[in-house]
């Protein structure tokens, strides 16, 4: 897991650098990004509760984590629809390409995490928790760079 997370750190660091380099003038919804951030932070809290509850008590917290993660993905999808309606697309230019690649790859990892959480055996929960915390931290970096810094 450590080697995977190190590789993912490099991958997302480079994607964030590309986004910073090609940062455009498109205005992202700070409110929508903030809601998504709150959803992921809450999901990490519920993941922590699931991982520390032991086998019997982890299921309800795991279900909350799954729901919050799914809500995050739905929120991202809604943001994508708004951006596309405003003419910001994957092929629109460097900003669209880097934004959709960065957030899309993150979303893909969240989806993979949701699937793994739904089917992973209880002994794998601690490793899955590390994965989940990592991608929450990655989202915090994305939110700060793409939403907060771009709004300034």
C-alpha positions in Angstrom: 0.0 0.0 0.0 2.9 2.4 0.8 4.4 2.0 -2.7 1.0 2.5 -4.3 0.4 5.7 -2.3 3.9 7.0 -3.1 3.2 6.5 -6.8 -0.2 8.1 -6.5 1.4 11.1 -4.7 3.8 11.7 -7.6 1.0 11.2 -10.2 -1.4 13.7 -8.6 1.4 16.1 -7.8 2.2 16.2 -11.5 -1.5 16.6 -12.4 -1.8 19.5 -10.0 1.3 21.1 -11.4 -0.1 20.9 -14.9 -3.3 22.4 -13.7 -1.4 25.3 -12.1 0.6 25.9 -15.2 -2.5 25.9 -17.5 -4.8 27.6 -15.0 -7.4 29.4 -17.0 -10.0 32.1 -16.3 -13.0 29.8 -15.8 -14.8 30.4 -12.6 -15.3 27.3 -10.6 -18.1 27.2 -8.0 -16.4 27.7 -4.6 -19.6 26.7 -2.9 -20.0 23.5 -4.9 -16.4 22.6 -4.3 -16.8 23.4 -0.6 -19.8 21.1 -0.4 -17.8 18.3 -2.0 -14.9 18.9 0.3 -17.2 18.7 3.4 -18.6 15.4 2.0 -15.2 13.9 1.7 -14.0 15.1 5.1 -17.2 13.7 6.7 -16.5 10.4 4.8 -13.0 10.3 6.2 -14.5 10.7 9.7 -16.9 7.9 9.2 -14.1 5.8 7.7 -12.1 6.4 10.8 -15.1 5.3 12.9 -15.5 2.2 10.8 -11.8 1.3 11.0 -11.7 1.8 14.8 -15.0 0.2 15.6 -13.9 -3.4 15.2 -15.6 -6.0 13.0 -19.1 -5.8 14.5 -19.5 -2.1 14.7 -17.8 -1.1 11.5 -20.7 -1.9 9.1 -22.9 1.2 9.9 -20.0 3.5 9.6 -18.8 1.9 6.4 -22.3 2.4 5.0 -22.1 6.1 5.9 -18.7 6.3 4.2 -20.1 4.7 1.1 -23.1 7.1 1.0 -20.9 10.2 1.5 -18.4 9.1 -1.1 -21.3 8.5 -3.6 -22.7 11.9 -2.8 -19.2 13.4 -3.5 -19.2 11.8 -7.0 -22.7 13.0 -7.7 -21.7 16.5 -6.7 -18.7 16.3 -9.1 -21.0 15.1 -11.9 -23.3 18.1 -11.3 -20.3 20.5 -11.4 -19.2 18.9 -14.7 -22.6 19.4 -16.2 -22.6 23.1 -15.2 -19.1 23.6 -16.6 -20.0 21.8 -19.9 -23.1 23.9 -20.2 -20.9 27.0 -19.8 -18.6 25.8 -22.6 -15.8 24.4 -20.4 -15.1 20.9 -21.8 -12.2 18.4 -21.9 -11.3 19.5 -25.4 -12.0 23.3 -24.8 -8.3 24.0 -24.1 -5.5 23.5 -21.6 -7.7 24.5 -18.7 -10.5 22.1 -19.5 -8.1 19.3 -20.3 -6.2 19.7 -17.0 -9.2 20.3 -14.8 -11.2 17.4 -16.1 -8.2 15.1 -16.1 -7.2 16.1 -12.5 -10.7 15.9 -11.0 -11.7 12.9 -13.2 -8.8 10.9 -12.1 -9.5 11.7 -8.5 -13.2 10.8 -9.0 -12.1 7.5 -10.6 -10.0 6.7 -7.6 -12.9 7.6 -5.3 -15.1 5.2 -7.3 -12.5 2.5 -7.1 -12.4 3.1 -3.3 -16.1 2.8 -3.0 -16.2 -0.5 -4.9 -13.3 -1.9 -2.8 -15.0 -0.8 0.4 -18.2 -2.5 -0.6 -16.5 -5.8 -1.3 -13.3 -5.8 0.9 -13.2 -8.2 3.8 -12.9 -6.8 7.3 -9.2 -7.4 7.7 -8.5 -5.1 4.7 -10.4 -2.2 6.3 -7.3 -0.5 7.8 -5.5 -0.5 4.5 -8.6 0.8 2.8 -8.8 3.5 5.4 -5.3 4.7 4.5 -6.4 4.8 0.9 -9.5 6.8 1.7 -7.6 9.3 3.9 -5.0 9.7 1.2 -7.6 10.6 -1.5 -9.4 12.9 0.9 -6.0 14.7 1.3 -5.5 14.8 -2.5 -9.0 16.4 -2.8 -8.0 19.0 -0.2 -5.0 19.9 -2.4 -7.2 20.0 -5.5 -9.8 22.1 -3.8 -7.3 24.6 -2.5 -5.5 24.9 -5.9 -8.5 24.7 -8.3 -11.3 26.3 -6.3 -9.8 28.6 -3.6 -6.7 29.8 -5.4 -8.4 30.2 -8.7 -11.2 32.2 -7.1 -8.6 34.7 -5.7 
